[in-house]
Amino acid sequence: VLFIETGFGADQHGQNATKAAQRACRNAIEFNSIPSIAGLIPGGYADMVLRVTLAVPLGYALTLDLDKVRTVFPYGTCHFSVVEGGAAFSSGIALSALGDLNDDMIIVIAHVVVG
């Protein structure tokens, strides 16, 4: 393991767990630069392995599209685990124009292990 990062992402309208997971993963990695990967991992960035755990609110994991979440990571091979967690809170309003089915705001937490 070279480093571990965590992040969170929310979808305030539309109850889209995939969008929240993409935002969580982007939040976890967006402020990092790892210029030494090429020297630390045989094969460099192409052979880097990412183990990503996503904590998703109960009932929303079934809607998660991991292929779309994978697009957040520009390098390496991703292995995903999805666990119950995150949160679903009231956004205070349901707006059908934004695709809301209810007033839930979906929050996903990402734990990204790079090695």
Backbone as ProteinMPNN parsed JSONL, in Angstrom:
{"seq_chain_A": "VLFIETGFGADQHGQNATKAAQRACRNAIEFNSIPSIAGLIPGGYADMVLRVTLAVPLGYALTLDLDKVRTVFPYGTCHFSVVEGGAAFSSGIALSALGDLNDDMIIVIAHVVVG", "coords_chain_A": {"N_chain_A": [[0.854, -1.18, 0.0], [0.646, 2.119, -0.973], [-0.594, 4.595, -0.505], [-3.542, 5.865, 1.152], [-6.673, 7.224, 0.561], [-9.574, 9.159, 1.34], [-12.937, 10.13, 0.588], [-15.945, 12.059, 0.053], [-19.147, 12.165, -1.522], [-22.065, 13.731, -2.824], [-25.439, 13.475, -4.028], [-27.811, 15.675, -4.471], [-30.278, 15.875, -5.666], [-32.334, 13.639, -7.416], [-31.52, 11.183, -6.539], [-29.261, 9.61, -7.212], [-27.05, 7.206, -6.894], [-24.76, 6.478, -8.267], [-23.759, 8.886, -9.33], [-23.195, 10.211, -6.911], [-21.228, 8.462, -5.919], [-19.222, 8.729, -7.886], [-18.519, 11.371, -7.434], [-17.572, 11.145, -4.806], [-15.317, 9.504, -5.157], [-13.783, 11.098, -6.862], [-13.375, 13.243, -5.124], [-11.766, 11.98, -3.26], [-9.366, 11.552, -4.635], [-8.626, 13.862, -6.009], [-6.825, 15.891, -5.179], [-4.271, 14.92, -5.225], [-0.992, 14.02, -6.237], [1.071, 11.682, -7.639], [3.969, 11.335, -8.455], [5.99, 9.478, -8.196], [5.1, 6.911, -8.751], [5.789, 5.533, -11.112], [8.386, 4.71, -10.569], [8.069, 3.186, -8.295], [6.222, 1.115, -8.661], [6.365, -1.787, -10.509], [5.861, -1.585, -13.935], [4.574, 0.774, -13.698], [2.116, 3.403, -13.855], [0.158, 2.073, -15.367], [0.05, -0.492, -14.272], [-0.74, -0.066, -11.716], [-2.671, -0.735, -8.824], [-5.898, -0.275, -7.589], [-7.888, -0.339, -4.784], [-11.062, 0.048, -4.076], [-13.429, 1.012, -1.801], [-16.798, 1.512, -1.426], [-19.115, 3.174, 0.504], [-22.425, 2.966, 0.658], [-25.742, 4.219, 0.941], [-28.311, 2.199, 2.414], [-30.357, 0.372, 0.262], [-29.762, 1.842, -1.991], [-27.528, 0.832, -3.227], [-28.055, -1.031, -5.21], [-28.533, 0.435, -7.469], [-26.139, 1.345, -8.319], [-23.669, 2.015, -10.71], [-20.857, 0.601, -11.454], [-19.091, 0.615, -13.602], [-19.307, 3.196, -14.609], [-18.395, 4.601, -12.372], [-15.766, 3.75, -12.321], [-14.618, 5.249, -14.367], [-13.676, 7.554, -13.231], [-11.114, 7.141, -12.382], [-8.014, 7.609, -13.738], [-5.869, 5.887, -14.204], [-4.513, 2.553, -13.829], [-5.847, -0.504, -12.328], [-9.029, -1.108, -11.099], [-10.531, -2.427, -8.211], [-13.537, -3.068, -6.793], [-15.432, -2.759, -3.779], [-18.55, -2.832, -2.251], [-20.248, -1.5, 0.412], [-22.705, -1.31, 3.054], [-23.553, 1.901, 4.083], [-22.603, 5.331, 4.169], [-25.099, 7.843, 3.654], [-28.544, 8.796, 3.683], [-30.256, 11.594, 3.567], [-32.826, 14.03, 4.184], [-33.359, 16.331, 1.616], [-34.945, 18.422, 1.84], [-36.69, 19.117, -0.107], [-38.52, 17.834, -2.864], [-37.971, 17.739, -6.229], [-39.478, 17.311, -9.148], [-38.676, 18.114, -11.678], [-35.952, 17.847, -11.553], [-35.603, 15.182, -11.484], [-36.225, 13.93, -9.109], [-37.411, 11.323, -7.056], [-38.147, 11.256, -4.525], [-37.462, 13.092, -1.487], [-34.863, 12.504, -0.819], [-31.394, 13.032, -0.209], [-28.507, 11.715, -1.399], [-25.62, 10.369, 0.0], [-22.371, 9.243, -0.488], [-19.519, 7.494, 0.627], [-16.106, 7.198, -0.103], [-13.33, 5.033, -0.019], [-10.125, 4.774, -0.867], [-7.535, 2.731, -1.756], [-4.259, 2.721, -2.755], [-1.877, 0.921, -4.571]], "CA_chain_A": [[0.0, 0.0, 0.0], [1.404, 3.362, -1.05], [-1.343, 5.579, 0.252], [-4.987, 5.678, 1.292], [-7.399, 8.484, 0.562], [-11.015, 9.033, 1.504], [-13.687, 11.281, 0.114], [-17.391, 11.868, 0.069], [-19.861, 12.839, -2.593], [-23.507, 13.762, -2.623], [-26.371, 13.832, -5.081], [-28.898, 16.313, -3.729], [-31.552, 15.649, -6.351], [-32.313, 12.554, -8.387], [-31.236, 9.938, -5.827], [-28.353, 8.883, -8.082], [-25.907, 6.703, -6.121], [-23.582, 6.481, -9.139], [-23.249, 10.261, -9.352], [-22.608, 10.47, -5.601], [-19.998, 7.659, -5.821], [-18.22, 9.375, -8.728], [-18.067, 12.574, -6.726], [-16.784, 10.703, -3.651], [-14.013, 9.027, -5.642], [-13.055, 12.273, -7.346], [-12.977, 13.973, -3.931], [-10.685, 11.244, -2.604], [-8.092, 11.563, -5.378], [-8.41, 15.048, -6.825], [-5.759, 16.778, -4.737], [-3.061, 14.123, -5.075], [-0.101, 13.77, -7.361], [1.985, 10.612, -7.224], [4.944, 11.226, -9.535], [6.93, 8.379, -7.966], [4.495, 5.606, -9.071], [6.555, 4.863, -12.175], [9.561, 4.103, -9.974], [7.715, 2.319, -7.173], [5.424, -0.03, -9.096], [6.768, -2.323, -11.814], [4.796, -1.335, -14.897], [4.119, 2.145, -13.504], [0.697, 3.74, -13.687], [-0.699, 1.063, -16.008], [-0.073, -1.663, -13.4], [-1.169, 0.351, -10.389], [-3.91, -1.383, -8.388], [-6.71, 0.52, -6.683], [-8.947, -1.061, -4.086], [-12.011, 1.109, -3.758], [-14.607, 0.616, -1.039], [-17.828, 2.544, -1.452], [-20.166, 3.037, 1.505], [-23.618, 3.46, -0.034], [-26.931, 4.053, 1.787], [-29.153, 1.027, 2.248], [-31.376, 0.486, -0.773], [-29.269, 2.56, -3.162], [-26.4, 0.115, -3.831], [-28.508, -1.748, -6.399], [-28.556, 1.351, -8.614], [-24.767, 1.783, -8.543], [-23.035, 1.572, -11.957], [-19.421, 0.636, -11.178], [-18.361, 0.966, -14.821], [-19.263, 4.661, -14.646], [-17.527, 5.053, -11.28], [-14.398, 3.431, -12.738], [-14.102, 6.29, -15.265], [-13.056, 8.618, -12.432], [-9.704, 6.809, -12.163], [-7.351, 7.643, -15.046], [-4.823, 4.877, -14.328], [-4.563, 1.37, -12.982], [-6.959, -1.451, -12.301], [-9.866, -0.889, -9.92], [-11.292, -3.514, -7.602], [-14.539, -2.405, -5.968], [-16.265, -3.383, -2.757], [-19.641, -1.936, -1.877], [-20.75, -1.829, 1.744], [-23.764, -0.435, 3.544], [-23.001, 3.046, 4.801], [-23.023, 6.601, 3.606], [-26.286, 8.377, 4.3], [-29.638, 9.365, 2.905], [-30.904, 12.612, 4.381], [-33.795, 14.846, 3.46], [-32.848, 17.556, 0.995], [-35.904, 19.464, 2.169], [-37.638, 19.334, -1.196], [-38.464, 16.916, -4.005], [-38.226, 18.493, -7.452], [-39.626, 16.364, -10.258], [-37.907, 18.627, -12.813], [-34.573, 17.385, -11.387], [-35.616, 13.723, -11.44], [-36.452, 13.412, -7.761], [-38.484, 10.384, -6.751], [-38.471, 11.61, -3.144], [-36.597, 14.214, -1.092], [-33.571, 12.01, -0.327], [-30.078, 13.454, -0.662], [-27.681, 10.516, -1.264], [-24.207, 10.611, 0.291], [-21.522, 8.061, -0.581], [-18.15, 7.66, 1.12], [-15.142, 6.382, -0.841], [-12.042, 4.696, 0.621], [-9.313, 4.366, -2.009], [-6.207, 2.245, -1.388], [-3.426, 2.667, -3.953], [-0.67, 0.1, -4.405]], "C_chain_A": [[0.894, 1.237, 0.0], [0.7, 4.498, -0.322], [-2.821, 5.232, 0.24], [-5.617, 7.065, 1.339], [-8.879, 8.195, 0.761], [-11.687, 10.295, 0.978], [-15.164, 11.018, 0.239], [-17.996, 12.654, -1.079], [-21.348, 12.737, -2.351], [-24.23, 13.999, -3.945], [-27.605, 14.373, -4.373], [-30.263, 16.092, -4.357], [-31.377, 14.552, -7.382], [-32.0, 11.205, -7.786], [-30.317, 9.028, -6.652], [-27.095, 8.469, -7.318], [-24.638, 6.696, -6.959], [-22.952, 7.864, -9.172], [-22.576, 10.596, -8.015], [-21.295, 9.706, -5.436], [-18.892, 8.254, -6.679], [-17.657, 10.608, -8.028], [-17.207, 12.208, -5.519], [-15.391, 10.259, -4.081], [-13.167, 10.192, -6.139], [-12.545, 13.094, -6.157], [-11.789, 13.306, -3.249], [-9.343, 11.422, -3.317], [-7.726, 12.899, -6.001], [-7.264, 15.957, -6.391], [-4.433, 16.051, -4.546], [-2.287, 14.062, -6.376], [0.902, 12.737, -6.874], [3.037, 10.406, -8.316], [5.897, 10.044, -9.383], [6.368, 7.005, -8.331], [5.333, 4.84, -10.087], [7.796, 4.164, -11.617], [9.257, 3.106, -8.87], [6.986, 1.045, -7.583], [5.95, -0.523, -10.436], [5.601, -2.176, -12.797], [4.183, 0.045, -14.753], [2.628, 2.29, -13.348], [-0.231, 2.678, -14.263], [-0.936, -0.148, -15.107], [-0.437, -1.316, -11.957], [-2.505, -0.33, -10.067], [-4.607, -0.484, -7.376], [-7.777, -0.374, -6.086], [-9.875, 0.009, -3.524], [-13.201, 0.511, -3.006], [-15.561, 1.793, -1.035], [-18.883, 2.231, -0.397], [-21.389, 3.758, 0.963], [-24.842, 3.238, 0.871], [-27.744, 2.819, 1.411], [-30.231, 1.29, 1.2], [-30.903, 1.176, -2.042], [-28.115, 1.84, -3.863], [-26.807, -0.605, -5.115], [-28.506, -0.871, -7.645], [-27.159, 1.809, -9.02], [-24.203, 1.179, -9.831], [-21.517, 1.704, -11.789], [-18.594, 0.937, -12.419], [-18.256, 2.485, -14.962], [-18.361, 5.212, -13.549], [-16.064, 4.846, -11.663], [-13.793, 4.531, -13.611], [-13.445, 7.45, -14.517], [-11.547, 8.402, -12.321], [-8.978, 6.717, -13.506], [-6.334, 6.521, -15.276], [-5.164, 3.664, -13.486], [-5.816, 0.53, -13.145], [-7.712, -1.267, -10.996], [-10.556, -2.174, -9.5], [-12.242, -2.857, -6.606], [-15.153, -3.339, -4.938], [-17.332, -2.357, -2.411], [-20.186, -2.426, -0.542], [-21.888, -0.878, 2.093], [-23.132, 0.688, 4.346], [-23.463, 4.322, 4.13], [-24.236, 7.103, 4.351], [-27.312, 8.79, 3.263], [-30.375, 10.303, 3.854], [-31.944, 13.336, 3.538], [-33.093, 16.068, 2.875], [-33.781, 18.729, 1.279], [-36.939, 19.701, 1.084], [-37.442, 18.254, -2.258], [-38.879, 17.701, -5.245], [-38.293, 17.531, -8.633], [-38.844, 16.816, -11.488], [-36.444, 18.196, -12.754], [-34.495, 15.87, -11.246], [-35.852, 13.123, -10.076], [-37.627, 12.444, -7.718], [-38.997, 10.619, -5.334], [-37.544, 12.756, -2.761], [-35.243, 13.761, -0.551], [-32.388, 12.692, -1.013], [-29.169, 12.257, -0.378], [-26.232, 10.918, -1.033], [-23.464, 9.286, 0.285], [-20.134, 8.419, -0.082], [-17.253, 6.703, 0.35], [-13.858, 6.233, -0.03], [-11.193, 4.08, -0.49], [-7.916, 3.992, -1.532], [-5.416, 2.067, -2.679], [-2.177, 1.852, -3.667], [-0.298, -0.577, -5.684]], "O_chain_A": [[1.775, 1.388, 0.847], [1.335, 5.273, 0.394], [-3.287, 4.424, -0.563], [-5.158, 7.954, 2.056], [-9.373, 7.128, 0.398], [-11.09, 11.37, 0.931], [-15.588, 9.892, 0.5], [-17.449, 13.655, -1.54], [-21.832, 11.778, -1.75], [-23.702, 14.638, -4.855], [-28.353, 13.619, -3.751], [-31.283, 16.118, -3.669], [-30.398, 14.534, -8.128], [-32.188, 10.179, -8.44], [-30.565, 7.829, -6.774], [-26.187, 9.276, -7.119], [-23.547, 6.887, -6.422], [-21.733, 7.992, -9.053], [-21.504, 11.201, -7.997], [-20.342, 10.242, -4.871], [-17.737, 8.287, -6.254], [-16.448, 10.843, -8.042], [-16.219, 12.886, -5.236], [-14.4, 10.604, -3.438], [-11.97, 10.258, -5.862], [-11.416, 13.584, -6.179], [-10.909, 13.986, -2.721], [-8.296, 11.441, -2.669], [-6.604, 13.055, -6.482], [-6.778, 16.738, -7.209], [-3.571, 16.508, -3.795], [-2.859, 14.054, -7.466], [1.511, 12.903, -5.817], [2.995, 9.402, -9.027], [6.547, 9.652, -10.352], [7.092, 6.015, -8.232], [5.557, 3.639, -9.937], [8.21, 3.131, -12.143], [10.097, 2.269, -8.542], [7.119, 0.013, -6.926], [5.98, 0.238, -11.403], [4.483, -2.6, -12.506], [3.366, 0.453, -15.578], [1.956, 1.425, -12.787], [-1.294, 2.414, -13.702], [-2.0, -0.764, -15.166], [-0.438, -2.185, -11.085], [-3.36, -0.478, -10.94], [-3.99, 0.004, -6.43], [-8.484, -1.081, -6.804], [-9.514, 0.766, -2.623], [-13.889, -0.377, -3.51], [-15.193, 2.916, -0.691], [-19.474, 1.151, -0.403], [-21.402, 4.981, 0.824], [-24.963, 2.186, 1.498], [-27.844, 2.452, 0.24], [-30.926, 2.305, 1.249], [-31.577, 1.103, -3.07], [-27.76, 2.203, -4.985], [-25.984, -0.771, -6.015], [-28.479, -1.387, -8.762], [-27.013, 2.582, -9.967], [-24.257, -0.037, -10.02], [-20.962, 2.789, -11.961], [-17.49, 1.469, -12.299], [-17.222, 2.997, -15.39], [-17.639, 6.185, -13.771], [-15.218, 5.686, -11.355], [-12.578, 4.727, -13.597], [-12.728, 8.245, -15.124], [-10.788, 9.361, -12.182], [-9.289, 5.847, -14.32], [-5.976, 6.238, -16.419], [-5.98, 3.725, -12.566], [-6.695, 0.806, -13.961], [-7.117, -1.267, -9.918], [-11.094, -2.91, -10.328], [-11.804, -2.17, -5.683], [-15.362, -4.527, -5.182], [-17.051, -1.165, -2.293], [-20.537, -3.595, -0.382], [-22.022, 0.202, 1.517], [-22.272, 0.446, 5.194], [-24.567, 4.393, 3.591], [-24.397, 6.831, 5.54], [-26.98, 9.094, 2.117], [-31.025, 9.872, 4.807], [-31.927, 13.251, 2.31], [-32.33, 16.749, 3.56], [-33.452, 19.881, 0.997], [-37.937, 20.388, 1.302], [-36.319, 17.818, -2.51], [-39.978, 18.252, -5.313], [-37.27, 16.999, -9.064], [-38.393, 15.977, -12.268], [-35.763, 18.177, -13.779], [-33.436, 15.331, -10.922], [-35.694, 11.914, -9.902], [-38.693, 12.712, -8.271], [-40.115, 10.24, -4.986], [-36.9, 13.336, -3.634], [-34.547, 14.538, 0.103], [-32.385, 12.898, -2.226], [-29.07, 11.826, 0.771], [-25.68, 11.719, -1.787], [-23.859, 8.331, 0.953], [-19.635, 9.514, -0.338], [-17.595, 5.535, 0.168], [-13.369, 7.192, 0.566], [-11.502, 2.999, -0.992], [-7.197, 4.823, -0.975], [-5.845, 1.354, -3.586], [-1.502, 2.058, -2.658], [0.691, -1.308, -5.731]]}, "name": "protein", "num_of_chains": 1, "seq": "VLFIETGFGADQHGQNATKAAQRACRNAIEFNSIPSIAGLIPGGYADMVLRVTLAVPLGYALTLDLDKVRTVFPYGTCHFSVVEGGAAFSSGIALSALGDLNDDMIIVIAHVVVG"}
